[in-house]
Structures are given as C-alpha cells and as structure tokens.
Amino acid sequence: MGDCINTEIRDALPDLIHERLDTRARARVEAHVAACSDCAAELALVRRAASVLALGAPRMDAQRIAARLPTGAHARREVQPIFGRPRLYQLAAAIVLVVLGAGVVRMTLQSGNEPEPVVAGGVATPVSGIAMVGGIEALTSDDLATLVASVESLEAVPTTEPEPLQLTSYDLGQGEAAQ
Amino acid sequence: MRERHVATGDEATDLALIDQWKNGDTLAATRLVERHADALARFAVSHGEREEIEELVQDTFVRAFGSLASFRGESSLRTWLFTIERRLILDRRRALRRARVTVPADEHSALTEMTPLDSVIAEETEERVRVAIDRLSPTQREVFTMRVAEGLSYAEIARIVGTTEGAARVHYHHAMRAVKEFLENG
C-alpha cells in the first residue's frame, strides 16, 4: 500500500468519513479517490480503523453519569461575580471620585477661608456619611458600597451649563491665591 | 496567531444545551452527556485505559460541568472534554505509579491482552488493524485515534495534546505509515 503524493487529499480522508467537508470539497476528494488506488486503499483503512476504535470502547450510561452532575444553579451563581466587569467599572469610578474628593478636601483644609473650588462640568453631589480621613485603604466595604451608589446616582450629562473653571495655585508660604 | 474558532452546527447545539443547563434544565445535561460520553470512552481506551472507564468519563464530566460557566467556546466542547480527560488519565497514571501499582502496559502489550470485547471482533483484518494501532507510540496512537475515530482537526488535536498543528500532522502521517507497514509485513 503506497502513499499518494497528494497530502491535501490524504489529510481530508478522515474528514470525508466524518462528514466534515463541504459539498465542493467532498466532490473533489471523492473524484480523486475514485481515480487513485493508493488513496482508495487508505480511505478503506481509515474507515476500518474508525470502526475498530469505536468497537473497542464500552458504551456509557448517560443517565447514570448525568445524575451525578451539578445543577445549572451552580453555574448561575458563578456568572455574576461581585467583581464582574460592570461592578469593576463602578468601583474604578468610585476610586477616582475618592481620590479627587480627597484632593479637594486637602486643598480646602490648607486654604482655610478660601472659597470652595468649583467643580467643572455640573453639580458635584456631596457624599455624606463618609469620613475623608486617610487614603482609600481606610474605607470600609460599606463606604465603598456608598460610593458606588453615589456614582450610580450621578447624571451622565450635566443639566446646566458648566461654570467657568477657576484655576488656583497656592504659595504655601503666603497662603494667597494667585490669579 | 491562533485562528478564531467558529462554531459548527454541532457545536452550536452544544452551546445551546450549555445555556439551557445554566438556566436549570437538567435534561440538557443528560443530552450533553449522551452526545459526548461514548467519544470520551473511546478516547480513554485509545490511551490504553481498560478499567473503570465509566468512572473516568464521569470524573471528566464532573470537572467539566463544575467549570462550565467559564467555558467560552474558544474550542469545541468535545475538544475541551478531551483535554480534561487526558489530564485525568495522566493524573491517574501518576497516582498508580506513586502507589507502586503496575500500570496496565497497554502502550505496547495490547497484543497479549484479549478482553471479552475482543472476541466480538471476528474479522482477522479488523483484529490486525487493532494490533497495528496498539503498536504505535503513545503520541502517534493518541493523534491517530483522535483524527480517525473522532475526526478532530489537526488544530483541535494540537490544542488537546499541547503541540503544534504541524507536529500533529506529522504524527498522524507517521502513524498511518506504521499501520500500513504492519498490515503489509505482519
């Protein structure tokens, strides 16, 4: 039994018996096999080998196997992890808000009687009930949940014309705002 | 770059059944097992396993269903199942070696192991084909079986055994040549 030099056809022989070829490819392979004794012999061998391999294994009891499998409820609980992507974006937004807020608080404390800076782009909703002491690592899970809720309550589009942005710089030695 | 896997009709059915199972349809699990259990049994036998085949198949499905929520369909479900089962077979062999239990030497000595099922195979030609396949090296037999018995593509085979598509193709053709030579020369 020789090997046909057409490796493309030889590679396709298992696909032929498993019906994985489209109509055109199937016709091409069958036409070649009809004209090539080597490929015809190899195709017969592939069929016989597939039959032998199928006979060599015991049949499985699908009902018995399926009865011991976990239910889909197990999967449903897993598909919505708390740190799934929507939650992750909200958490990231909350972290940015905290960092900005901490910066505003620090600037306010340093300036003393200075007017509160205006937040450009709309209304800054104050976050109540959270002590801005220390960094983000000081926040508890409840604090983070409150921040996330605040982020969710923010409007995406400002409802009023944004106030002009006032840029301030501080000379720490003199405590005066430069304009 | 790995080719993006496009679901065929059969695979679309698997994905639909997985979705149904996630939504609590237990019959969908039975359907999935029916679709793939026998193939997993053949895969186990092709790797020289002869005992507790159903337990091995059961363990494969338990592992698979335990992480089915994370199955993204990047490969076919059957390819994924074969990958899991292959790891279980290797783990089983390592455990047997640690326990100093003789592993059934099916890699090379299936010639002397005649199971009751063998007697069903009446045709001498079929028996010789089986012997020829059993004489292949483990890797050649693994690739040859997946290609011939399951019709897996070289890309799928490469993913399961952890090699390249080109290497899988070479293993297959070397195996085919070895089988032909045995049948011609005895």
Interface residues (C-beta under 8 A of the other chain):
Chain A: M1 D3 T7 R10 D11 P14 D15 I17 H18 R20 E42 L45 V46 R48 A49 A50 S51 V52 L53 A54 L55 G56 A57 P58 R59 M60 D61 A62 Q63 R64 I65 A66 R68 L69 P70 T71 G72 A73 H74 A75 R76 E78 V79
Chain B: Q20 W21 K22 N23 G24 D25 T26 A28 A29 T30 L32 V33 E34 A37 D38 L40 A41 R42 A44 V45 S46 I53 E54 V57 Q58 F61 V62 F65 G66 L68 A69 S70 L117 V120 I121 T125 E126 V129 R130 I133 F144 T145 R147 V148 A149 E150 G151 S153 Y154 R169 H173 M176 R177 V179 K180 L183 E184
